Amino acid sequence: MSTTDLVTPRVDAPESVRPRPQHRSGPALAAAMLGFALITLDTSVVNVALPAIGSDLRTGMTGLQWVVDAYTLPFAALLLSSGALADRIGASRAYAAGVVVFTLASVACGLAPGLPSLLAARTVQGAAAAVMLPASLALVREAYGDPVRRARAVSLWAAGGTVAVALGPVAGGALTTAWSWRGIFFVNLPLGLLALALLTLVARSPRRPAPLDLPGQLTAVVALTALTFAAIEHGPRAWWALGAAVVFFAAFLVIEARRRHPMVPLGLFRRTTVVVAVTAGAANTVAFYGMVFVFSLFFQQVLDLSALGAGLMFLPMTGLLAGVNVLSGKVAARYGARLPIVVGQVVAVAGLLGLLTVDAGTPRPVQALLLVPLALGCGFSLPPLIAAMLEAVPAERAGTAAGLLNAIRQTAGALAVAVFGSLAADGVRTALRDALLISAGLLALTALGSLRLPRHRA
């Protein structure tokens, strides 16, 4: 199913793709939720295990940055076209293939004897996750024909990801402390097998013709990889990488402007709401995931906490996300998207500035509580951002817009880890202060830009 189909119903769907019988809906939703939780878990569970990985594999900050970004980069870049792939081979086949590859890659991560093999396995993991994400939502779309039931199912699907974000640091810390950093990857094996077992209860998805933009996809991958390399590395190699990023990004723009079926329709960026949603979503991701990365290092390398202790420090912050997401949706439904978007970003900025007071002498409970406003602000602004983005484009472009927003957010997260990790190489305390100021500055700018959004109700 194409990314458009993930969010817009077909009124002329053929018999083969009409809603499945009721008994098919439950397994489809459960399989999709489990897969999405796995994908989301792997973006957060690794952070608290980084010091243990560095110690065991004898790698420095650069290597640890790549442990995170080797997953995030292919995930971000391939999201742009993975919906079309799911269309061509069928959502259930794409999802099954993604889960198999993701699970095997997770085992390879857990068995990795050194950093190169770990990075290779993480790259495969990220590519498989990019295939799984749109396919999982497509399974939900196919299983629920009624719009009301489908909306509830999608909410449950999203909740699986939110729970994974909340549990990721704690689970990663517990597994690393009680067992080894390798446990954070081995735990994916039984979960992947369970997802595949559930998938056997779901009928096969139909195949549909869908154009693939291979030149655009290739140039996007190279441009994003080169840009991240430039942010992580130093010296002449960083400048060469930056030049390559500029060249390939320019090539990407030329290709997308000339193709009949571009992966990223550049005309979307003529809409103010799209530009605001993309930039604000990127700043949101930089602040949230960037801070999780830097504070994971701070808690363990400066405060000398265990991996479990570091994970528990994030629990008050992440535990509130699901409730804040629901609240923001209600506020947006009553007052429009602009209010919760602006308020959320302002609260996040205040939280980031408040975190500037944190040092080694700050009581641990106070540090944990000072992280809460950041989560409240980011969680409050993100759902209305996504809704505003989807409302700003034609229905036939909604899936493309959603894929673009997610890809840019993931890319922003990868660059945040690259930049903040490079800063941390010169000292975690200094990097923490600089990362807080950078994140607060970006969110302040996008909060001002968000004032250009329309005031009307969603």
C-alpha positions as CSV (number, residue, x, y, z in Angstrom):
1,M,0.0,0.0,0.0
2,S,1.3,3.4,-0.9
3,T,2.1,6.0,1.7
4,T,-1.0,7.9,0.4
5,D,-3.2,5.0,1.3
6,L,-1.9,5.0,4.8
7,V,-3.8,8.1,5.7
8,T,-6.5,8.5,3.0
9,P,-9.3,6.0,2.3
10,R,-10.0,4.7,-1.1
11,V,-13.6,5.1,-2.2
12,D,-13.2,2.8,-5.2
13,A,-11.2,0.0,-3.7
14,P,-11.5,-3.3,-5.6
15,E,-12.9,-6.3,-3.8
16,S,-9.4,-7.7,-3.1
17,V,-8.6,-4.7,-0.8
18,R,-11.8,-4.1,0.9
19,P,-11.8,-4.6,4.7
20,R,-11.1,-8.0,6.0
21,P,-13.5,-9.9,8.2
22,Q,-13.5,-8.9,11.9
23,H,-11.4,-11.9,13.0
24,R,-8.5,-10.6,10.8
25,S,-8.5,-7.1,12.4
26,G,-7.1,-8.1,15.8
27,P,-4.0,-10.0,14.6
28,A,-3.3,-7.3,12.0
29,L,-3.4,-4.5,14.6
30,A,-1.3,-6.5,17.1
31,A,1.3,-7.4,14.5
32,A,1.5,-3.8,13.4
33,M,1.7,-2.4,16.9
34,L,4.5,-4.8,17.8
35,G,6.5,-3.9,14.8
36,F,6.1,-0.2,15.3
37,A,7.1,-0.6,19.0
38,L,10.2,-2.5,17.9
39,I,11.2,0.2,15.5
40,T,10.7,3.0,18.0
41,L,12.3,1.1,20.8
42,D,15.5,0.8,18.8
43,T,15.8,4.5,18.4
44,S,15.8,5.1,22.2
45,V,17.0,1.9,23.9
46,V,20.6,2.2,22.6
47,N,21.4,5.6,24.1
48,V,21.9,4.4,27.7
49,A,24.0,1.5,26.5
50,L,26.5,3.6,24.6
51,P,29.1,3.9,27.4
52,A,29.1,0.1,27.9
53,I,29.4,-0.4,24.1
54,G,32.3,2.0,24.0
55,S,34.1,0.3,26.9
56,D,33.5,-3.3,25.5
57,L,34.4,-2.5,21.9
58,R,37.1,0.0,22.8
59,T,35.7,2.8,20.7
60,G,35.5,6.5,21.3
61,M,32.8,9.1,20.8
62,T,33.0,9.0,17.0
63,G,32.2,5.3,17.1
64,L,29.3,5.7,19.5
65,Q,27.8,8.4,17.3
66,W,27.9,6.0,14.4
67,V,26.2,3.3,16.5
68,V,23.2,5.6,16.7
69,D,23.3,7.1,13.3
70,A,24.1,3.9,11.4
71,Y,20.5,3.0,12.3
72,T,18.8,6.4,12.0
73,L,20.3,7.4,8.6
74,P,19.0,4.5,6.4
75,F,15.8,4.6,8.4
76,A,15.3,8.3,7.5
77,A,16.4,8.1,3.9
78,L,14.6,5.0,2.9
79,L,11.3,6.1,4.5
80,L,10.9,8.4,1.4
81,S,10.2,5.5,-0.9
82,S,9.4,2.5,1.3
83,G,5.7,3.1,0.9
84,A,6.0,2.6,-2.8
85,L,7.9,-0.7,-2.2
86,A,5.1,-1.9,0.1
87,D,2.6,-1.1,-2.8
88,R,4.6,-3.1,-5.3
89,I,5.0,-6.3,-3.3
90,G,2.0,-6.0,-1.0
91,A,2.0,-4.6,2.6
92,S,1.9,-8.0,4.3
93,R,4.9,-9.3,2.3
94,A,6.9,-6.1,2.8
95,Y,6.2,-6.2,6.5
96,A,7.1,-9.8,6.9
97,A,10.4,-9.3,4.9
98,G,11.1,-6.2,7.1
99,V,10.5,-8.1,10.3
100,V,12.7,-11.0,9.3
101,V,15.6,-8.8,8.2
102,F,15.2,-6.6,11.3
103,T,15.2,-9.6,13.6
104,L,18.2,-11.2,12.0
105,A,20.1,-7.9,12.0
106,S,19.3,-7.5,15.7
107,V,20.9,-10.9,16.4
108,A,23.9,-9.9,14.3
109,C,24.2,-6.7,16.5
110,G,24.2,-8.8,19.6
111,L,26.9,-11.1,18.3
112,A,29.0,-8.3,16.8
113,P,32.7,-9.0,17.6
114,G,33.7,-5.4,16.9
115,L,32.6,-2.0,15.9
116,P,32.6,-2.5,12.0
117,S,30.3,-5.5,12.2
118,L,28.0,-3.7,14.7
119,L,27.7,-0.7,12.4
120,A,27.0,-2.9,9.4
121,A,24.2,-4.8,11.3
122,R,22.8,-1.5,12.6
123,T,22.6,-0.2,9.0
124,V,20.6,-3.3,7.9
125,Q,18.4,-2.8,11.0
126,G,17.6,0.8,9.9
127,A,16.9,-0.2,6.3
128,A,14.5,-3.0,7.5
129,A,12.8,-0.5,9.9
130,A,12.1,1.8,7.0
131,V,10.3,-1.0,5.2
132,M,8.4,-2.0,8.3
133,L,7.0,1.4,9.3
134,P,4.7,2.2,6.3
135,A,3.8,-1.5,5.8
136,S,2.7,-1.8,9.4
137,L,0.4,1.1,9.1
138,A,-0.9,-0.2,5.8
139,L,-1.9,-3.4,7.5
140,V,-4.0,-1.4,9.9
141,R,-5.5,0.5,6.9
142,E,-6.4,-2.7,5.2
143,A,-7.9,-4.4,8.2
144,Y,-10.2,-1.6,9.2
145,G,-12.6,-0.3,6.6
146,D,-14.8,1.8,8.8
147,P,-13.1,5.2,9.3
148,V,-14.1,5.5,13.0
149,R,-12.7,2.1,13.9
150,R,-9.7,2.8,11.7
151,A,-9.0,6.0,13.6
152,R,-9.1,4.1,16.9
153,A,-6.8,1.4,15.6
154,V,-4.3,4.0,14.3
155,S,-4.4,5.6,17.8
156,L,-3.5,2.2,19.4
157,W,-0.8,1.7,16.8
158,A,0.7,5.1,17.7
159,A,0.4,4.3,21.4
160,G,2.7,1.3,20.9
161,G,5.4,3.6,19.7
162,T,4.9,6.0,22.6
163,V,5.1,3.3,25.2
164,A,8.3,2.1,23.5
165,V,9.8,5.6,23.7
166,A,8.9,5.7,27.4
167,L,10.3,2.2,28.2
168,G,13.3,2.4,25.9
169,P,15.8,4.1,28.3
170,V,14.7,2.0,31.3
171,A,14.7,-1.3,29.4
172,G,18.1,-0.5,27.8
173,G,19.5,0.4,31.2
174,A,18.1,-2.7,32.9
175,L,19.3,-5.1,30.2
176,T,22.8,-3.5,30.1
177,T,23.2,-3.5,33.9
178,A,21.8,-7.0,34.5
179,W,23.2,-8.7,31.5
180,S,25.1,-6.8,28.8
181,W,24.6,-4.2,26.1
182,R,24.1,-7.1,23.8
183,G,20.9,-7.9,25.5
184,I,19.2,-4.8,24.1
185,F,19.5,-6.4,20.6
186,F,18.8,-10.1,21.6
187,V,15.5,-9.1,23.1
188,N,14.2,-8.3,19.6
189,L,14.4,-11.9,18.6
190,P,11.3,-13.2,20.6
191,L,9.4,-10.0,19.8
192,G,10.2,-10.4,16.1
193,L,9.1,-14.0,16.1
194,L,5.9,-13.1,17.8
195,A,5.1,-10.4,15.2
196,L,5.7,-13.0,12.4
197,A,3.4,-15.5,14.2
198,L,0.7,-12.9,14.3
199,L,1.2,-12.1,10.7
200,T,0.3,-15.7,9.7
201,L,-3.2,-14.9,10.8
202,V,-3.5,-12.0,8.4
203,A,-4.5,-12.5,4.8
204,R,-2.0,-11.5,2.1
205,S,-2.2,-7.9,0.9
206,P,-2.7,-7.2,-2.8
207,R,0.0,-5.9,-5.1
208,R,-0.4,-2.5,-6.8
209,P,1.7,-0.7,-9.4
210,A,3.7,2.1,-7.8
211,P,6.6,4.0,-9.3
212,L,10.0,3.9,-7.6
213,D,12.3,6.9,-7.7
214,L,15.6,5.1,-7.6
215,P,17.8,8.0,-8.7
216,G,16.2,10.3,-6.2
217,Q,16.5,7.7,-3.5
218,L,20.2,7.0,-4.2
219,T,21.2,10.7,-4.2
220,A,19.2,11.3,-1.0
221,V,21.0,8.5,0.8
222,V,24.4,9.7,-0.3
223,A,23.7,13.3,0.6
224,L,22.4,12.5,4.1
225,T,25.3,10.1,4.8
226,A,27.9,12.6,3.6
227,L,26.3,15.4,5.7
228,T,26.3,13.2,8.8
229,F,29.9,12.2,8.1
230,A,30.9,15.8,7.9
231,A,29.3,16.5,11.3
232,I,31.0,13.6,13.0
233,E,34.4,13.6,11.5
234,H,37.1,16.3,11.6
235,G,39.7,17.9,9.4
236,P,39.9,17.6,5.6
237,R,37.7,14.6,5.4
238,A,34.8,16.5,7.0
239,W,35.2,19.3,4.3
240,W,35.3,16.8,1.5
241,A,32.2,15.1,2.9
242,L,30.4,18.4,3.2
243,G,31.2,19.2,-0.4
244,A,29.8,15.8,-1.5
245,A,26.7,16.4,0.5
246,V,26.1,19.7,-1.3
247,V,26.7,18.2,-4.7
248,F,24.4,15.2,-4.1
249,F,21.7,17.3,-2.5
250,A,21.7,19.6,-5.6
251,A,21.5,16.5,-7.8
252,F,18.6,15.3,-5.7
253,L,16.7,18.6,-6.2
254,V,17.3,18.5,-10.0
255,I,16.1,14.9,-10.2
256,E,13.0,15.5,-8.2
257,A,12.1,18.6,-10.2
258,R,12.3,16.7,-13.5
259,R,10.7,13.4,-12.6
260,R,7.1,12.6,-13.5
261,H,6.6,10.8,-10.2
262,P,9.1,12.3,-7.8
263,M,9.7,10.8,-4.4
264,V,9.5,14.3,-2.9
265,P,7.2,16.7,-4.8
266,L,9.1,20.0,-4.4
267,G,5.8,21.9,-4.9
268,L,4.8,21.0,-1.3
269,F,7.3,23.5,0.0
270,R,5.4,26.3,-1.5
271,R,2.8,26.0,1.3
272,T,3.7,27.9,4.5
273,T,2.1,25.3,6.7
274,V,4.3,22.5,5.2
275,V,7.5,24.6,5.7
276,V,6.5,25.4,9.3
277,A,5.6,21.8,10.1
278,V,8.8,20.4,8.7
279,T,11.1,22.9,10.4
280,A,9.3,22.8,13.7
281,G,9.2,19.0,13.6
282,A,12.9,18.9,12.9
283,A,13.6,21.2,15.8
284,N,11.4,19.2,18.1
285,T,13.4,16.0,17.3
286,V,16.7,17.7,17.7
287,A,15.7,18.9,21.2
288,F,14.1,15.7,22.4
289,Y,16.4,13.0,21.1
290,G,19.5,15.2,21.2
291,M,18.9,15.7,24.9
292,V,18.3,12.0,25.6
293,F,21.7,11.3,23.9
294,V,23.6,13.9,25.7
295,F,22.0,13.4,29.1
296,S,22.7,9.6,28.8
297,L,26.4,10.4,28.6
298,F,26.1,13.0,31.4
299,F,24.4,10.7,33.8
300,Q,26.9,7.9,33.3
301,Q,30.2,9.6,32.6
302,V,29.8,12.7,34.9
303,L,27.4,11.4,37.6
304,D,28.8,7.9,37.4
305,L,25.3,6.3,37.4
306,S,24.8,2.8,36.1
307,A,23.0,2.2,32.8
308,L,19.8,1.3,34.8
309,G,20.2,4.4,36.9
310,A,20.5,6.6,33.8
311,G,17.4,4.9,32.3
312,L,15.4,5.6,35.4
313,M,16.3,9.3,35.3
314,F,14.4,9.5,32.1
315,L,11.3,7.8,33.4
316,P,9.4,10.9,34.6
317,M,10.2,12.6,31.3
318,T,9.1,9.8,29.0
319,G,6.2,8.5,31.1
320,L,4.1,11.5,30.4
321,L,4.3,11.5,26.6
322,A,1.2,9.4,25.9
323,G,-1.1,11.6,28.1
324,V,0.3,14.8,26.7
325,N,-0.2,13.6,23.1
326,V,-3.9,12.9,23.8
327,L,-4.3,16.3,25.5
328,S,-2.8,18.2,22.6
329,G,-5.1,16.5,20.2
330,K,-8.1,17.7,22.2
331,V,-6.8,21.2,22.4
332,A,-6.1,21.3,18.7
333,A,-9.6,20.0,17.9
334,R,-11.1,22.9,19.9
335,Y,-8.7,25.8,19.2
336,G,-6.8,24.8,16.1
337,A,-3.3,23.5,15.6
338,R,-1.4,26.8,16.1
339,L,-2.1,27.2,19.8
340,P,-0.7,23.8,21.0
341,I,2.2,24.0,18.6
342,V,3.3,27.4,19.8
343,V,2.6,26.7,23.5
344,G,4.4,23.4,23.3
345,Q,7.5,24.9,21.7
346,V,7.6,27.7,24.3
347,V,7.3,25.2,27.1
348,A,10.1,23.1,25.6
349,V,12.3,26.2,25.3
350,A,11.7,27.1,29.0
351,G,12.5,23.5,29.9
352,L,15.8,23.6,28.0
353,L,16.8,26.9,29.6
354,G,15.9,25.5,33.0
355,L,18.2,22.5,32.4
356,L,21.2,24.9,32.1
357,T,21.1,25.0,35.9
358,V,21.9,21.3,36.1
359,D,25.4,20.3,37.3
360,A,27.0,17.4,39.1
361,G,25.8,18.8,42.5
362,T,22.1,19.1,41.5
363,P,20.0,16.5,43.4
364,R,19.1,13.5,41.3
365,P,15.3,13.9,41.7
366,V,15.6,17.6,40.7
367,Q,17.5,16.7,37.5
368,A,14.9,14.1,36.6
369,L,12.0,16.6,37.2
370,L,13.8,19.3,35.2
371,L,13.6,17.1,32.1
372,V,9.8,16.9,32.3
373,P,9.0,20.4,30.8
374,L,11.0,19.4,27.7
375,A,8.9,16.3,27.2
376,L,5.7,18.1,28.0
377,G,6.5,20.8,25.3
378,C,7.7,18.4,22.6
379,G,4.8,16.0,23.3
380,F,2.2,18.7,23.2
381,S,3.4,20.3,19.9
382,L,4.1,17.2,17.8
383,P,0.7,15.7,17.1
384,P,-0.8,19.0,16.0
385,L,2.2,19.6,13.8
386,I,1.5,16.3,12.0
387,A,-2.2,17.1,11.7
388,A,-1.4,20.6,10.3
389,M,0.9,19.1,7.8
390,L,-1.6,16.6,6.5
391,E,-4.4,19.2,6.3
392,A,-2.2,21.5,4.3
393,V,-1.8,19.2,1.3
394,P,-4.3,17.6,-1.1
395,A,-5.6,14.2,0.0
396,E,-3.7,12.4,-2.7
397,R,-0.5,13.9,-1.3
398,A,-1.2,13.2,2.4
399,G,0.9,10.0,2.6
400,T,3.8,11.6,0.8
401,A,3.7,14.5,3.2
402,A,3.6,12.3,6.2
403,G,6.6,10.3,4.9
404,L,8.5,13.5,4.2
405,L,7.9,14.8,7.7
406,N,9.0,11.6,9.3
407,A,12.1,11.4,7.1
408,I,13.1,14.9,7.9
409,R,12.5,14.4,11.7
410,Q,14.7,11.2,11.7
411,T,17.4,13.1,9.7
412,A,17.3,15.9,12.2
413,G,17.7,13.3,15.0
414,A,20.7,11.8,13.3
415,L,22.4,15.2,12.8
416,A,21.7,16.1,16.4
417,V,23.6,13.0,17.6
418,A,26.4,13.8,15.1
419,V,26.8,17.4,16.2
420,F,26.2,16.9,19.9
421,G,28.5,13.9,20.0
422,S,31.2,15.9,18.4
423,L,30.8,18.5,21.1
424,A,30.9,15.8,23.8
425,A,34.3,14.6,22.5
426,D,35.7,17.8,24.0
427,G,33.9,17.3,27.3
428,V,30.4,16.2,28.3
429,R,29.7,19.2,30.6
430,T,30.5,21.8,27.9
431,A,28.6,19.8,25.3
432,L,25.5,19.6,27.5
433,R,25.4,23.4,27.8
434,D,26.0,24.0,24.1
435,A,23.4,21.4,23.1
436,L,20.9,23.0,25.4
437,L,21.5,26.4,23.9
438,I,21.4,25.1,20.3
439,S,18.2,23.2,20.9
440,A,16.5,26.2,22.7
441,G,17.5,28.5,19.9
442,L,16.1,26.3,17.2
443,L,12.8,25.8,19.0
444,A,12.5,29.5,19.7
445,L,12.9,30.3,16.0
446,T,10.4,27.7,14.9
447,A,8.0,28.9,17.6
448,L,8.1,32.3,16.0
449,G,7.6,30.7,12.6
450,S,4.6,28.8,13.9
451,L,2.8,32.1,14.5
452,R,2.3,32.1,10.7
453,L,0.0,29.1,10.9
454,P,-3.8,29.8,10.5
455,R,-5.8,30.3,13.7
456,H,-8.8,28.3,12.6
457,R,-9.9,25.1,14.3
458,A,-8.6,21.8,13.0
